[in-house]
Amino acid sequence: MDFGSPTKLDLARRLGAALGFLVAGEGGDVTLWTGSKSRAFRGPGSVPGLLEAMAGEPGSGRPADALVRIGGRGLIVVASDFWDEGLDAAMSAAAGAGHPLTLIHLLAREEMDPTTRGRVRIADSEESGAVTRYIADEEVARYRELLEEHVRGWRAWAVKREASYVRCASDAPFEEVCLIYLRGEGVLE
């Protein structure tokens, strides 16, 4: 998630802060799950703490690990690039437990429209591996096919489970994401 300009993580944090602000500000309960940690916020007085938590260091662990520990019943909003293994099973379990789900699929503009060509060294930002490759138009075309397959797969996943699904670029104007994408899916009124 720490990729792109601005990063996908930056947009996820801003969206989490905005949605949490709205819910807690209206007296609702918000639980922020980051990796292996969770923090609960209740009511308008908790908003400053929620915003501070959203601006802090991201938790360690995988999103799937956090999802399997969510109890009760309530709306779950997952803002992710959906590249994590195990996320499908964890979200399916949450949906099966009766949680309404909203998937906010975040992609960096650089992922959606790669401009890299020639001999490059590619480092995995989440693992320690790196490879050197020659990237030509054929590789970019195949990458775009695989990315579209990834997006279609998650969109179909959401439709099958009656979840809201929004895909957006990390460089999309924040107001546009909130007022057009999230409102269009009924996440915001």
N, C-alpha and C positions, 0 to 999 in steps of 0.2 A: 504494500500500500504506500510505501514511501518512495514513490516513483512519479515522475511527471512534473510539470511546472505550470501551476501549482500542483503539489502532490495530491494523490487520491486521499491520503490520510488527512491532509488539510481540509478538504471538502467534507470528508466523513465527520471530522470533529465539529466543523461549523454546523452541519446538518443536525448532528446529535445535540449540540448546544441549543439550537433553535427549537427543535422538537421538544427537548427536555424543558426548556424555558416555558413553552406554551402549556405543557401538561402540568408541571409543578406550579407554574404561575396561576393556574386555574384551580389549584388545590389537589391535584392528582398525585399519584405515586409514580416515581421514575426509578428504575434500577439500571445503573450503568454497569455493563459487563465488559470487561477488558481482559481477555485471556483467562487467567486463573483467579482473578479478583472480581468482586462485585461491591458496589456501594449503592445504598438506597437513599433517595431524596424524597421528601414529602412536603408539599405545600410551598407557598410563595417564599417563606423564610429560608428554604433550602436552596433557592436559585443561585445565590453567590457561590455556595459550595459546589454545586453542579457545574457551573461555568468554570470554576477553578480546576475541578477534576477533568473536565473536557480539554482544558489547555495543558494539563500535566503530561508527564511521560506516558507513552502507551504501555499497557500491561504486557507482561510476557505471556506466552502461551498461544494456543491456536483458537480461533473463533469457535470451532466445533466443540472444543473442550468447555467453553463457557455455555454454549447452547444446551448441552446435555444436563447442566445443573439448574436450569431455570425451572422453578416450580410454579404452582398456582396457575392462574389463567389470566392472560392479558395480551395486548398487542406486542408483538416482537418486531422491531425494525432492525434489519441487518443491512448495514452499509459496508459493502465489500467489493473487491474485484472478482470474487468467487473463484479464485484459483486454488484455494486451500482444499487439500484432500480431506475427506470425512465430513465436509460441510453439508453435502447432500443428505447423508444419513441423519446427521444431527438436526437439520431443519425439518426433515421428514418426520422425525420423532416429535419435534415441537408441534408441527402441524397436526399430527395424529393425536396429540394430547389436548387439542382444542384451541391452541393459540392462533389467533389471526396473525398472519405474517405480511410484512412489507419488505420487499427486496429492493434495495437501491444499489444498482449495479454501476460501480464507478470504474471508468477507464480513463487513462491519461490520453491526451491528444496524440502523444508520441506513440502510443499503442495502437490507436485507431488509424493513424495515417503515418506510418513509419517512413522516414526520409533517408535512413541510413543505407548506404550502398558501398560496395567495395570490400576490402579486407578490414575486418573489425574484430576487436576482442570484446566479448559479451560476458559480463559478470552477473551472476545471480545475486540479487540484493538480499535475499532471505537465506541463502545457503552460502557456502564458501567456494563454490565451484565457478570456473570460468572456462570459456572455449574461444578459440580463434576461428572465424569463419569468413568465407567470401560470400557476400550477399549481393545477388543480382536481382533483376526484375522478377525472375521466376520464383525465387525464394520469397520475395515480398508478396507476390500473388498467392502463393500457397499459404503463407502466414495469414493473409486476410481471409482466406477460406476457412482456416482453422479458427480464427477469432470469431467469425460470423457463426460458425457451428457452435462455439462456446456460448455466444449470446443467445442464439436460437434455443439451445438446450436449457438455459436457465429461464428463458421466457416461457417455454413449454412446461417446465417444472412448476412455475408459478401458476400458470393457467390450470394445470391438472389439480393443484391443491387450493385453488381459489384464493391465491395470494396476490397482493398488489405487486406490480413490477415496474420499476422505473430504471432506465439506463441513461446515464449522462456522462459527459466528459468532465474531467476535473477542472478544466478551465472555463466551464460554462458559468455565466454570471449567476451568483448566488440567488439573486431575486428571481431569475428565470427558473432555476431549479425548484424553488419553493412555490412560486406563484403559478407556473405553468405545469411542470412535471408532477409535483406532489399534489397540487390541487386537481390536476387532470385525472389522477388515479384515485382521488377521493381520500388521500391521506390527510390533507388539510382542507378545511372548509372555507 
